[in-house]
């Protein structure tokens, strides 16, 4: 049995909102040239590669890509 505690690694205290900065951050993560898009491209390309070594490299890159 385990207990899931939803905590942030670093505490975040937002004193003032900034919609322009939020828009820039969202496009970096979810936009067409963002981190998530790149990660999904690596992970989808690994299914067409015939060499296991290359497939392993694409898997490693795809799983590490979204980490900021």
mmCIF file as Biopython writes it, N, C-alpha, C and O atoms, coordinates in Angstrom:
data_model
#
loop_
_atom_site.group_PDB
_atom_site.id
_atom_site.type_symbol
_atom_site.label_atom_id
_atom_site.label_alt_id
_atom_site.label_comp_id
_atom_site.label_asym_id
_atom_site.label_entity_id
_atom_site.label_seq_id
_atom_site.pdbx_PDB_ins_code
_atom_site.Cartn_x
_atom_site.Cartn_y
_atom_site.Cartn_z
_atom_site.occupancy
_atom_site.B_iso_or_equiv
_atom_site.auth_seq_id
_atom_site.auth_asym_id
_atom_site.pdbx_PDB_model_num
ATOM 1   N N  . UNK A ? 1  ? 0.845  -1.179 0.000   1.0 0.0 1  A 1 
ATOM 2   C CA . UNK A ? 1  ? 0.000  0.000  0.000   1.0 0.0 1  A 1 
ATOM 3   C C  . UNK A ? 1  ? 0.886  1.237  0.000   1.0 0.0 1  A 1 
ATOM 4   O O  . UNK A ? 1  ? 1.956  1.243  0.609   1.0 0.0 1  A 1 
ATOM 5   N N  . UNK A ? 2  ? 0.445  2.266  -0.673  1.0 0.0 2  A 1 
ATOM 6   C CA . UNK A ? 2  ? 1.201  3.504  -0.735  1.0 0.0 2  A 1 
ATOM 7   C C  . UNK A ? 2  ? 0.269  4.688  -0.613  1.0 0.0 2  A 1 
ATOM 8   O O  . UNK A ? 2  ? -0.936 4.578  -0.838  1.0 0.0 2  A 1 
ATOM 9   N N  . UNK A ? 3  ? 0.844  5.821  -0.253  1.0 0.0 3  A 1 
ATOM 10  C CA . UNK A ? 3  ? 0.081  7.055  -0.086  1.0 0.0 3  A 1 
ATOM 11  C C  . UNK A ? 3  ? 0.607  8.078  -1.081  1.0 0.0 3  A 1 
ATOM 12  O O  . UNK A ? 3  ? 1.808  8.336  -1.149  1.0 0.0 3  A 1 
ATOM 13  N N  . UNK A ? 4  ? -0.315 8.661  -1.854  1.0 0.0 4  A 1 
ATOM 14  C CA . UNK A ? 4  ? 0.067  9.668  -2.839  1.0 0.0 4  A 1 
ATOM 15  C C  . UNK A ? 4  ? -0.152 11.050 -2.246  1.0 0.0 4  A 1 
ATOM 16  O O  . UNK A ? 4  ? -1.274 11.408 -1.887  1.0 0.0 4  A 1 
ATOM 17  N N  . UNK A ? 5  ? 0.917  11.820 -2.144  1.0 0.0 5  A 1 
ATOM 18  C CA . UNK A ? 5  ? 0.827  13.190 -1.661  1.0 0.0 5  A 1 
ATOM 19  C C  . UNK A ? 5  ? 1.184  14.117 -2.809  1.0 0.0 5  A 1 
ATOM 20  O O  . UNK A ? 5  ? 2.304  14.082 -3.319  1.0 0.0 5  A 1 
ATOM 21  N N  . UNK A ? 6  ? 0.238  14.939 -3.210  1.0 0.0 6  A 1 
ATOM 22  C CA . UNK A ? 6  ? 0.470  15.850 -4.326  1.0 0.0 6  A 1 
ATOM 23  C C  . UNK A ? 6  ? 1.118  17.122 -3.790  1.0 0.0 6  A 1 
ATOM 24  O O  . UNK A ? 6  ? 0.435  18.046 -3.347  1.0 0.0 6  A 1 
ATOM 25  N N  . UNK A ? 7  ? 2.463  17.150 -3.838  1.0 0.0 7  A 1 
ATOM 26  C CA . UNK A ? 7  ? 3.223  18.310 -3.379  1.0 0.0 7  A 1 
ATOM 27  C C  . UNK A ? 7  ? 4.152  18.764 -4.490  1.0 0.0 7  A 1 
ATOM 28  O O  . UNK A ? 7  ? 4.623  17.955 -5.289  1.0 0.0 7  A 1 
ATOM 29  N N  . UNK A ? 8  ? 4.408  20.056 -4.533  1.0 0.0 8  A 1 
ATOM 30  C CA . UNK A ? 8  ? 5.387  20.573 -5.475  1.0 0.0 8  A 1 
ATOM 31  C C  . UNK A ? 8  ? 6.785  20.370 -4.918  1.0 0.0 8  A 1 
ATOM 32  O O  . UNK A ? 8  ? 6.987  20.366 -3.704  1.0 0.0 8  A 1 
ATOM 33  N N  . UNK A ? 9  ? 7.741  20.202 -5.808  1.0 0.0 9  A 1 
ATOM 34  C CA . UNK A ? 9  ? 9.120  20.036 -5.367  1.0 0.0 9  A 1 
ATOM 35  C C  . UNK A ? 9  ? 9.625  21.318 -4.715  1.0 0.0 9  A 1 
ATOM 36  O O  . UNK A ? 9  ? 10.348 21.282 -3.719  1.0 0.0 9  A 1 
ATOM 37  N N  . UNK A ? 10 ? 9.238  22.435 -5.288  1.0 0.0 10 A 1 
ATOM 38  C CA . UNK A ? 10 ? 9.592  23.743 -4.738  1.0 0.0 10 A 1 
ATOM 39  C C  . UNK A ? 10 ? 8.308  24.519 -4.496  1.0 0.0 10 A 1 
ATOM 40  O O  . UNK A ? 10 ? 7.445  24.545 -5.374  1.0 0.0 10 A 1 
ATOM 41  N N  . UNK A ? 11 ? 8.148  25.152 -3.337  1.0 0.0 11 A 1 
ATOM 42  C CA . UNK A ? 11 ? 6.930  25.915 -3.092  1.0 0.0 11 A 1 
ATOM 43  C C  . UNK A ? 11 ? 6.818  27.104 -4.051  1.0 0.0 11 A 1 
ATOM 44  O O  . UNK A ? 11 ? 7.814  27.751 -4.373  1.0 0.0 11 A 1 
ATOM 45  N N  . UNK A ? 12 ? 5.594  27.380 -4.501  1.0 0.0 12 A 1 
ATOM 46  C CA . UNK A ? 12 ? 5.343  28.471 -5.431  1.0 0.0 12 A 1 
ATOM 47  C C  . UNK A ? 12 ? 4.410  29.462 -4.754  1.0 0.0 12 A 1 
ATOM 48  O O  . UNK A ? 12 ? 3.313  29.103 -4.326  1.0 0.0 12 A 1 
ATOM 49  N N  . UNK A ? 13 ? 4.847  30.695 -4.661  1.0 0.0 13 A 1 
ATOM 50  C CA . UNK A ? 13 ? 4.025  31.761 -4.107  1.0 0.0 13 A 1 
ATOM 51  C C  . UNK A ? 13 ? 3.818  32.812 -5.191  1.0 0.0 13 A 1 
ATOM 52  O O  . UNK A ? 13 ? 4.731  33.573 -5.513  1.0 0.0 13 A 1 
ATOM 53  N N  . UNK A ? 14 ? 2.614  32.847 -5.750  1.0 0.0 14 A 1 
ATOM 54  C CA . UNK A ? 14 ? 2.308  33.798 -6.814  1.0 0.0 14 A 1 
ATOM 55  C C  . UNK A ? 14 ? 1.739  35.051 -6.175  1.0 0.0 14 A 1 
ATOM 56  O O  . UNK A ? 14 ? 0.686  35.023 -5.537  1.0 0.0 14 A 1 
ATOM 57  N N  . UNK A ? 15 ? 2.446  36.136 -6.359  1.0 0.0 15 A 1 
ATOM 58  C CA . UNK A ? 15 ? 2.006  37.407 -5.784  1.0 0.0 15 A 1 
ATOM 59  C C  . UNK A ? 15 ? 1.255  38.249 -6.806  1.0 0.0 15 A 1 
ATOM 60  O O  . UNK A ? 15 ? 0.370  39.026 -6.445  1.0 0.0 15 A 1 
ATOM 61  N N  . UNK A ? 16 ? 1.605  38.098 -8.082  1.0 0.0 16 A 1 
ATOM 62  C CA . UNK A ? 16 ? 0.979  38.887 -9.129  1.0 0.0 16 A 1 
ATOM 63  C C  . UNK A ? 16 ? 0.921  38.042 -10.406 1.0 0.0 16 A 1 
ATOM 64  O O  . UNK A ? 16 ? 1.905  37.397 -10.770 1.0 0.0 16 A 1 
ATOM 65  N N  . UNK A ? 17 ? -0.222 38.046 -11.080 1.0 0.0 17 A 1 
ATOM 66  C CA . UNK A ? 17 ? -0.340 37.265 -12.307 1.0 0.0 17 A 1 
ATOM 67  C C  . UNK A ? 17 ? 0.230  38.034 -13.488 1.0 0.0 17 A 1 
ATOM 68  O O  . UNK A ? 17 ? 0.240  39.265 -13.496 1.0 0.0 17 A 1 
ATOM 69  N N  . UNK A ? 18 ? 0.705  37.294 -14.485 1.0 0.0 18 A 1 
ATOM 70  C CA . UNK A ? 18 ? 1.280  37.886 -15.677 1.0 0.0 18 A 1 
ATOM 71  C C  . UNK A ? 18 ? 0.820  37.066 -16.889 1.0 0.0 18 A 1 
ATOM 72  O O  . UNK A ? 18 ? 1.479  36.094 -17.257 1.0 0.0 18 A 1 
ATOM 73  N N  . UNK A ? 19 ? -0.305 37.448 -17.514 1.0 0.0 19 A 1 
ATOM 74  C CA . UNK A ? 19 ? -0.840 36.661 -18.633 1.0 0.0 19 A 1 
ATOM 75  C C  . UNK A ? 19 ? 0.106  36.558 -19.835 1.0 0.0 19 A 1 
ATOM 76  O O  . UNK A ? 19 ? 0.125  35.527 -20.507 1.0 0.0 19 A 1 
ATOM 77  N N  . UNK A ? 20 ? 0.886  37.595 -20.115 1.0 0.0 20 A 1 
ATOM 78  C CA . UNK A ? 20 ? 1.810  37.542 -21.250 1.0 0.0 20 A 1 
ATOM 79  C C  . UNK A ? 20 ? 2.899  36.493 -21.026 1.0 0.0 20 A 1 
ATOM 80  O O  . UNK A ? 20 ? 3.231  35.733 -21.936 1.0 0.0 20 A 1 
ATOM 81  N N  . UNK A ? 21 ? 3.447  36.455 -19.823 1.0 0.0 21 A 1 
ATOM 82  C CA . UNK A ? 21 ? 4.465  35.450 -19.508 1.0 0.0 21 A 1 
ATOM 83  C C  . UNK A ? 21 ? 3.859  34.047 -19.515 1.0 0.0 21 A 1 
ATOM 84  O O  . UNK A ? 21 ? 4.498  33.099 -19.970 1.0 0.0 21 A 1 
ATOM 85  N N  . UNK A ? 22 ? 2.639  33.912 -19.016 1.0 0.0 22 A 1 
ATOM 86  C CA . UNK A ? 22 ? 1.966  32.611 -19.023 1.0 0.0 22 A 1 
ATOM 87  C C  . UNK A ? 22 ? 1.776  32.107 -20.446 1.0 0.0 22 A 1 
ATOM 88  O O  . UNK A ? 22 ? 1.943  30.915 -20.705 1.0 0.0 22 A 1 
ATOM 89  N N  . UNK A ? 23 ? 1.434  32.989 -21.364 1.0 0.0 23 A 1 
ATOM 90  C CA . UNK A ? 23 ? 1.252  32.599 -22.762 1.0 0.0 23 A 1 
ATOM 91  C C  . UNK A ? 23 ? 2.564  32.094 -23.361 1.0 0.0 23 A 1 
ATOM 92  O O  . UNK A ? 23 ? 2.564  31.110 -24.101 1.0 0.0 23 A 1 
ATOM 93  N N  . UNK A ? 24 ? 3.668  32.748 -23.054 1.0 0.0 24 A 1 
ATOM 94  C CA . UNK A ? 24 ? 4.977  32.325 -23.561 1.0 0.0 24 A 1 
ATOM 95  C C  . UNK A ? 24 ? 5.356  30.954 -23.004 1.0 0.0 24 A 1 
ATOM 96  O O  . UNK A ? 24 ? 5.842  30.093 -23.738 1.0 0.0 24 A 1 
ATOM 97  N N  . UNK A ? 25 ? 5.134  30.758 -21.719 1.0 0.0 25 A 1 
ATOM 98  C CA . UNK A ? 25 ? 5.470  29.474 -21.094 1.0 0.0 25 A 1 
ATOM 99  C C  . UNK A ? 25 ? 4.631  28.347 -21.679 1.0 0.0 25 A 1 
ATOM 100 O O  . UNK A ? 25 ? 5.155  27.268 -21.956 1.0 0.0 25 A 1 
ATOM 101 N N  . UNK A ? 26 ? 3.341  28.581 -21.871 1.0 0.0 26 A 1 
ATOM 102 C CA . UNK A ? 26 ? 2.459  27.553 -22.431 1.0 0.0 26 A 1 
ATOM 103 C C  . UNK A ? 26 ? 2.883  27.182 -23.850 1.0 0.0 26 A 1 
ATOM 104 O O  . UNK A ? 26 ? 2.857  26.005 -24.208 1.0 0.0 26 A 1 
ATOM 105 N N  . UNK A ? 27 ? 3.273  28.164 -24.662 1.0 0.0 27 A 1 
ATOM 106 C CA . UNK A ? 27 ? 3.690  27.830 -26.024 1.0 0.0 27 A 1 
ATOM 107 C C  . UNK A ? 27 ? 4.981  27.024 -26.028 1.0 0.0 27 A 1 
ATOM 108 O O  . UNK A ? 27 ? 5.182  26.206 -26.924 1.0 0.0 27 A 1 
ATOM 109 N N  . UNK A ? 28 ? 5.858  27.230 -25.055 1.0 0.0 28 A 1 
ATOM 110 C CA . UNK A ? 28 ? 7.092  26.450 -24.993 1.0 0.0 28 A 1 
ATOM 111 C C  . UNK A ? 28 ? 6.824  24.995 -24.631 1.0 0.0 28 A 1 
ATOM 112 O O  . UNK A ? 28 ? 7.542  24.103 -25.084 1.0 0.0 28 A 1 
ATOM 113 N N  . UNK A ? 29 ? 5.814  24.749 -23.833 1.0 0.0 29 A 1 
ATOM 114 C CA . UNK A ? 29 ? 5.486  23.369 -23.459 1.0 0.0 29 A 1 
ATOM 115 C C  . UNK A ? 29 ? 4.564  22.702 -24.466 1.0 0.0 29 A 1 
ATOM 116 O O  . UNK A ? 29 ? 4.810  21.565 -24.868 1.0 0.0 29 A 1 
ATOM 117 N N  . UNK A ? 30 ? 3.507  23.390 -24.878 1.0 0.0 30 A 1 
ATOM 118 C CA . UNK A ? 30 ? 2.486  22.727 -25.673 1.0 0.0 30 A 1 
ATOM 119 C C  . UNK A ? 30 ? 2.373  23.176 -27.101 1.0 0.0 30 A 1 
ATOM 120 O O  . UNK A ? 30 ? 1.545  22.634 -27.834 1.0 0.0 30 A 1 
ATOM 121 N N  . UNK A ? 31 ? 3.155  24.133 -27.540 1.0 0.0 31 A 1 
ATOM 122 C CA . UNK A ? 31 ? 3.068  24.609 -28.909 1.0 0.0 31 A 1 
ATOM 123 C C  . UNK A ? 31 ? 3.657  23.607 -29.891 1.0 0.0 31 A 1 
ATOM 124 O O  . UNK A ? 31 ? 4.192  22.575 -29.484 1.0 0.0 31 A 1 
ATOM 125 N N  . UNK A ? 32 ? 3.560  23.910 -31.196 1.0 0.0 32 A 1 
ATOM 126 C CA . UNK A ? 32 ? 4.066  22.967 -32.199 1.0 0.0 32 A 1 
ATOM 127 C C  . UNK A ? 32 ? 5.579  22.757 -32.120 1.0 0.0 32 A 1 
ATOM 128 O O  . UNK A ? 32 ? 6.083  21.703 -32.505 1.0 0.0 32 A 1 
ATOM 129 N N  . UNK A ? 33 ? 6.296  23.755 -31.623 1.0 0.0 33 A 1 
ATOM 130 C CA . UNK A ? 33 ? 7.748  23.610 -31.475 1.0 0.0 33 A 1 
ATOM 131 C C  . UNK A ? 33 ? 8.147  23.484 -30.011 1.0 0.0 33 A 1 
ATOM 132 O O  . UNK A ? 33 ? 9.301  23.724 -29.656 1.0 0.0 33 A 1 
ATOM 133 N N  . UNK A ? 34 ? 7.216  23.115 -29.180 1.0 0.0 34 A 1 
ATOM 134 C CA . UNK A ? 34 ? 7.467  23.040 -27.746 1.0 0.0 34 A 1 
ATOM 135 C C  . UNK A ? 34 ? 8.071  21.719 -27.319 1.0 0.0 34 A 1 
ATOM 136 O O  . UNK A ? 34 ? 8.313  20.829 -28.135 1.0 0.0 34 A 1 
ATOM 137 N N  . UNK A ? 35 ? 8.306  21.613 -26.038 1.0 0.0 35 A 1 
ATOM 138 C CA . UNK A ? 35 ? 8.947  20.430 -25.458 1.0 0.0 35 A 1 
ATOM 139 C C  . UNK A ? 35 ? 8.071  19.179 -25.599 1.0 0.0 35 A 1 
ATOM 140 O O  . UNK A ? 35 ? 8.574  18.095 -25.897 1.0 0.0 35 A 1 
ATOM 141 N N  . UNK A ? 36 ? 6.782  19.332 -25.387 1.0 0.0 36 A 1 
ATOM 142 C CA . UNK A ? 36 ? 5.896  18.164 -25.478 1.0 0.0 36 A 1 
ATOM 143 C C  . UNK A ? 36 ? 5.834  17.638 -26.907 1.0 0.0 36 A 1 
ATOM 144 O O  . UNK A ? 36 ? 5.848  16.427 -27.128 1.0 0.0 36 A 1 
ATOM 145 N N  . UNK A ? 37 ? 5.765  18.543 -27.873 1.0 0.0 37 A 1 
ATOM 146 C CA . UNK A ? 37 ? 5.742  18.121 -29.271 1.0 0.0 37 A 1 
ATOM 147 C C  . UNK A ? 37 ? 7.013  17.385 -29.667 1.0 0.0 37 A 1 
ATOM 148 O O  . UNK A ? 37 ? 6.960  16.375 -30.369 1.0 0.0 37 A 1 
ATOM 149 N N  . UNK A ? 38 ? 8.147  17.891 -29.219 1.0 0.0 38 A 1 
ATOM 150 C CA . UNK A ? 38 ? 9.427  17.236 -29.527 1.0 0.0 38 A 1 
ATOM 151 C C  . UNK A ? 38 ? 9.492  15.854 -28.890 1.0 0.0 38 A 1 
ATOM 152 O O  . UNK A ? 38 ? 9.945  14.895 -29.514 1.0 0.0 38 A 1 
ATOM 153 N N  . UNK A ? 39 ? 9.044  15.761 -27.658 1.0 0.0 39 A 1 
ATOM 154 C CA . UNK A ? 39 ? 9.067  14.476 -26.966 1.0 0.0 39 A 1 
ATOM 155 C C  . UNK A ? 39 ? 8.197  13.444 -27.680 1.0 0.0 39 A 1 
ATOM 156 O O  . UNK A ? 39 ? 8.605  12.295 -27.851 1.0 0.0 39 A 1 
ATOM 157 N N  . UNK A ? 40 ? 7.013  13.850 -28.090 1.0 0.0 40 A 1 
ATOM 158 C CA . UNK A ? 40 ? 6.120  12.921 -28.782 1.0 0.0 40 A 1 
ATOM 159 C C  . UNK A ? 40 ? 6.662  12.523 -30.151 1.0 0.0 40 A 1 
ATOM 160 O O  . UNK A ? 40 ? 6.439  11.397 -30.595 1.0 0.0 40 A 1 
ATOM 161 N N  . UNK A ? 41 ? 7.368  13.426 -30.828 1.0 0.0 41 A 1 
ATOM 162 C CA . UNK A ? 41 ? 7.981  13.057 -32.109 1.0 0.0 41 A 1 
ATOM 163 C C  . UNK A ? 41 ? 9.057  11.996 -31.905 1.0 0.0 41 A 1 
ATOM 164 O O  . UNK A ? 41 ? 9.121  11.032 -32.667 1.0 0.0 41 A 1 
ATOM 165 N N  . UNK A ? 42 ? 9.897  12.157 -30.895 1.0 0.0 42 A 1 
ATOM 166 C CA . UNK A ? 42 ? 10.923 11.137 -30.622 1.0 0.0 42 A 1 
ATOM 167 C C  . UNK A ? 42 ? 10.288 9.795  -30.303 1.0 0.0 42 A 1 
ATOM 168 O O  . UNK A ? 42 ? 10.720 8.758  -30.805 1.0 0.0 42 A 1 
ATOM 169 N N  . UNK A ? 43 ? 9.260  9.821  -29.465 1.0 0.0 43 A 1 
ATOM 170 C CA . UNK A ? 43 ? 8.645  8.559  -29.056 1.0 0.0 43 A 1 
ATOM 171 C C  . UNK A ? 43 ? 7.890  7.889  -30.200 1.0 0.0 43 A 1 
ATOM 172 O O  . UNK A ? 43 ? 7.842  6.661  -30.260 1.0 0.0 43 A 1 
ATOM 173 N N  . UNK A ? 44 ? 7.305  8.658  -31.100 1.0 0.0 44 A 1 
ATOM 174 C CA . UNK A ? 44 ? 6.595  8.042  -32.219 1.0 0.0 44 A 1 
ATOM 175 C C  . UNK A ? 44 ? 7.565  7.534  -33.285 1.0 0.0 44 A 1 
ATOM 176 O O  . UNK A ? 44 ? 7.273  6.541  -33.952 1.0 0.0 44 A 1 
ATOM 177 N N  . UNK A ? 45 ? 8.712  8.196  -33.459 1.0 0.0 45 A 1 
ATOM 178 C CA . UNK A ? 45 ? 9.689  7.753  -34.450 1.0 0.0 45 A 1 
ATOM 179 C C  . UNK A ? 45 ? 10.355 6.441  -34.058 1.0 0.0 45 A 1 
ATOM 180 O O  . UNK A ? 45 ? 10.841 5.706  -34.917 1.0 0.0 45 A 1 
ATOM 181 N N  . UNK A ? 46 ? 10.377 6.152  -32.786 1.0 0.0 46 A 1 
ATOM 182 C CA . UNK A ? 46 ? 11.062 4.938  -32.351 1.0 0.0 46 A 1 
ATOM 183 C C  . UNK A ? 46 ? 10.376 3.672  -32.853 1.0 0.0 46 A 1 
ATOM 184 O O  . UNK A ? 46 ? 11.007 2.617  -32.920 1.0 0.0 46 A 1 
ATOM 185 N N  . UNK A ? 47 ? 9.089  3.760  -33.207 1.0 0.0 47 A 1 
ATOM 186 C CA . UNK A ? 47 ? 8.374  2.571  -33.665 1.0 0.0 47 A 1 
ATOM 187 C C  . UNK A ? 47 ? 8.730  2.178  -35.091 1.0 0.0 47 A 1 
ATOM 188 O O  . UNK A ? 47 ? 8.452  1.050  -35.499 1.0 0.0 47 A 1 
ATOM 189 N N  . UNK A ? 48 ? 9.337  3.075  -35.860 1.0 0.0 48 A 1 
ATOM 190 C CA . UNK A ? 48 ? 9.679  2.748  -37.241 1.0 0.0 48 A 1 
ATOM 191 C C  . UNK A ? 48 ? 11.162 2.438  -37.425 1.0 0.0 48 A 1 
ATOM 192 O O  . UNK A ? 48 ? 11.592 2.143  -38.540 1.0 0.0 48 A 1 
ATOM 193 N N  . UNK A ? 49 ? 11.935 2.498  -36.374 1.0 0.0 49 A 1 
ATOM 194 C CA . UNK A ? 49 ? 13.385 2.277  -36.473 1.0 0.0 49 A 1 
ATOM 195 C C  . UNK A ? 49 ? 13.669 0.778  -36.372 1.0 0.0 49 A 1 
ATOM 196 O O  . UNK A ? 49 ? 13.204 0.120  -35.441 1.0 0.0 49 A 1 
ATOM 197 N N  . UNK A ? 50 ? 14.431 0.236  -37.328 1.0 0.0 50 A 1 
ATOM 198 C CA . UNK A ? 50 ? 14.694 -1.204 -37.294 1.0 0.0 50 A 1 
ATOM 199 C C  . UNK A ? 50 ? 15.810 -1.625 -36.335 1.0 0.0 50 A 1 
ATOM 200 O O  . UNK A ? 50 ? 15.937 -2.811 -36.029 1.0 0.0 50 A 1 
ATOM 201 N N  . UNK A ? 51 ? 16.617 -0.680 -35.857 1.0 0.0 51 A 1 
ATOM 202 C CA . UNK A ? 51 ? 17.761 -1.034 -35.019 1.0 0.0 51 A 1 
ATOM 203 C C  . UNK A ? 51 ? 17.440 -0.822 -33.545 1.0 0.0 51 A 1 
ATOM 204 O O  . UNK A ? 51 ? 17.009 0.267  -33.166 1.0 0.0 51 A 1 
ATOM 205 N N  . UNK A ? 52 ? 17.638 -1.831 -32.706 1.0 0.0 52 A 1 
ATOM 206 C CA . UNK A ? 52 ? 17.293 -1.704 -31.287 1.0 0.0 52 A 1 
ATOM 207 C C  . UNK A ? 52 ? 18.111 -0.636 -30.553 1.0 0.0 52 A 1 
ATOM 208 O O  . UNK A ? 52 ? 17.615 -0.011 -29.616 1.0 0.0 52 A 1 
ATOM 209 N N  . UNK A ? 53 ? 19.358 -0.427 -30.975 1.0 0.0 53 A 1 
ATOM 210 C CA . UNK A ? 53 ? 20.182 0.587  -30.312 1.0 0.0 53 A 1 
ATOM 211 C C  . UNK A ? 53 ? 19.623 1.989  -30.549 1.0 0.0 53 A 1 
ATOM 212 O O  . UNK A ? 53 ? 19.570 2.808  -29.632 1.0 0.0 53 A 1 
ATOM 213 N N  . UNK A ? 54 ? 19.210 2.255  -31.780 1.0 0.0 54 A 1 
ATOM 214 C CA . UNK A ? 54 ? 18.642 3.561  -32.114 1.0 0.0 54 A 1 
ATOM 215 C C  . UNK A ? 54 ? 17.288 3.734  -31.436 1.0 0.0 54 A 1 
ATOM 216 O O  . UNK A ? 54 ? 16.957 4.822  -30.963 1.0 0.0 54 A 1 
ATOM 217 N N  . UNK A ? 55 ? 16.518 2.671  -31.392 1.0 0.0 55 A 1 
ATOM 218 C CA . UNK A ? 55 ? 15.224 2.709  -30.722 1.0 0.0 55 A 1 
ATOM 219 C C  . UNK A ? 55 ? 15.396 3.053  -29.245 1.0 0.0 55 A 1 
ATOM 220 O O  . UNK A ? 55 ? 14.601 3.811  -28.689 1.0 0.0 55 A 1 
ATOM 221 N N  . UNK A ? 56 ? 16.416 2.510  -28.616 1.0 0.0 56 A 1 
ATOM 222 C CA . UNK A ? 56 ? 16.682 2.790  -27.201 1.0 0.0 56 A 1 
ATOM 223 C C  . UNK A ? 56 ? 17.083 4.244  -26.998 1.0 0.0 56 A 1 
ATOM 224 O O  . UNK A ? 56 ? 16.671 4.873  -26.023 1.0 0.0 56 A 1 
ATOM 225 N N  . UNK A ? 57 ? 17.886 4.782  -27.916 1.0 0.0 57 A 1 
ATOM 226 C CA . UNK A ? 57 ? 18.300 6.180  -27.809 1.0 0.0 57 A 1 
ATOM 227 C C  . UNK A ? 57 ? 17.098 7.102  -27.959 1.0 0.0 57 A 1 
ATOM 228 O O  . UNK A ? 57 ? 16.956 8.055  -27.193 1.0 0.0 57 A 1 
ATOM 229 N N  . UNK A ? 58 ? 16.226 6.835  -28.937 1.0 0.0 58 A 1 
ATOM 230 C CA . UNK A ? 58 ? 15.035 7.666  -29.125 1.0 0.0 58 A 1 
ATOM 231 C C  . UNK A ? 58 ? 14.104 7.591  -27.917 1.0 0.0 58 A 1 
ATOM 232 O O  . UNK A ? 58 ? 13.482 8.587  -27.549 1.0 0.0 58 A 1 
ATOM 233 N N  . UNK A ? 59 ? 14.010 6.434  -27.312 1.0 0.0 59 A 1 
ATOM 234 C CA . UNK A ? 59 ? 13.194 6.297  -26.099 1.0 0.0 59 A 1 
ATOM 235 C C  . UNK A ? 59 ? 13.779 7.130  -24.968 1.0 0.0 59 A 1 
ATOM 236 O O  . UNK A ? 59 ? 13.041 7.819  -24.263 1.0 0.0 59 A 1 
ATOM 237 N N  . UNK A ? 60 ? 15.084 7.076  -24.787 1.0 0.0 60 A 1 
ATOM 238 C CA . UNK A ? 60 ? 15.721 7.849  -23.731 1.0 0.0 60 A 1 
ATOM 239 C C  . UNK A ? 60 ? 15.549 9.348  -23.949 1.0 0.0 60 A 1 
ATOM 240 O O  . UNK A ? 60 ? 15.246 10.084 -23.010 1.0 0.0 60 A 1 
ATOM 241 N N  . UNK A ? 61 ? 15.741 9.799  -25.178 1.0 0.0 61 A 1 
ATOM 242 C CA . UNK A ? 61 ? 15.594 11.220 -25.472 1.0 0.0 61 A 1 
ATOM 243 C C  . UNK A ? 61 ? 14.144 11.652 -25.279 1.0 0.0 61 A 1 
ATOM 244 O O  . UNK A ? 61 ? 13.879 12.702 -24.693 1.0 0.0 61 A 1 
ATOM 245 N N  . UNK A ? 62 ? 13.212 10.852 -25.768 1.0 0.0 62 A 1 
ATOM 246 C CA . UNK A ? 62 ? 11.793 11.195 -25.674 1.0 0.0 62 A 1 
ATOM 247 C C  . UNK A ? 62 ? 11.275 11.258 -24.258 1.0 0.0 62 A 1 
ATOM 248 O O  . UNK A ? 62 ? 10.392 12.063 -23.960 1.0 0.0 62 A 1 
ATOM 249 N N  . UNK A ? 63 ? 11.803 10.427 -23.377 1.0 0.0 63 A 1 
ATOM 250 C CA . UNK A ? 63 ? 11.331 10.460 -21.993 1.0 0.0 63 A 1 
ATOM 251 C C  . UNK A ? 63 ? 12.002 11.536 -21.183 1.0 0.0 63 A 1 
ATOM 252 O O  . UNK A ? 63 ? 11.448 11.952 -20.165 1.0 0.0 63 A 1 
ATOM 253 N N  . UNK A ? 64 ? 13.168 12.010 -21.579 1.0 0.0 64 A 1 
ATOM 254 C CA . UNK A ? 64 ? 13.865 13.061 -20.849 1.0 0.0 64 A 1 
ATOM 255 C C  . UNK A ? 64 ? 13.601 14.452 -21.394 1.0 0.0 64 A 1 
ATOM 256 O O  . UNK A ? 64 ? 13.914 15.436 -20.724 1.0 0.0 64 A 1 
ATOM 257 N N  . UNK A ? 65 ? 13.039 14.563 -22.578 1.0 0.0 65 A 1 
ATOM 258 C CA . UNK A ? 65 ? 12.880 15.857 -23.252 1.0 0.0 65 A 1 
ATOM 259 C C  . UNK A ? 65 ? 12.030 16.859 -22.460 1.0 0.0 65 A 1 
ATOM 260 O O  . UNK A ? 65 ? 12.450 18.010 -22.340 1.0 0.0 65 A 1 
ATOM 261 N N  . UNK A ? 66 ? 10.867 16.497 -21.914 1.0 0.0 66 A 1 
ATOM 262 C CA . UNK A ? 66 ? 10.037 17.538 -21.291 1.0 0.0 66 A 1 
ATOM 263 C C  . UNK A ? 66 ? 10.518 18.056 -19.957 1.0 0.0 66 A 1 
ATOM 264 O O  . UNK A ? 66 ? 9.895  18.950 -19.384 1.0 0.0 66 A 1 
ATOM 265 N N  . UNK A ? 67 ? 11.595 17.525 -19.454 1.0 0.0 67 A 1 
ATOM 266 C CA . UNK A ? 67 ? 12.064 17.992 -18.155 1.0 0.0 67 A 1 
ATOM 267 C C  . UNK A ? 67 ? 12.684 19.381 -18.307 1.0 0.0 67 A 1 
ATOM 268 O O  . UNK A ? 67 ? 13.667 19.536 -19.031 1.0 0.0 67 A 1 
ATOM 269 N N  . UNK A ? 68 ? 12.133 20.384 -17.646 1.0 0.0 68 A 1 
ATOM 270 C CA . UNK A ? 68 ? 12.683 21.740 -17.794 1.0 0.0 68 A 1 
ATOM 271 C C  . UNK A ? 68 ? 13.998 21.923 -17.068 1.0 0.0 68 A 1 
ATOM 272 O O  . UNK A ? 68 ? 14.576 23.009 -17.103 1.0 0.0 68 A 1 
#
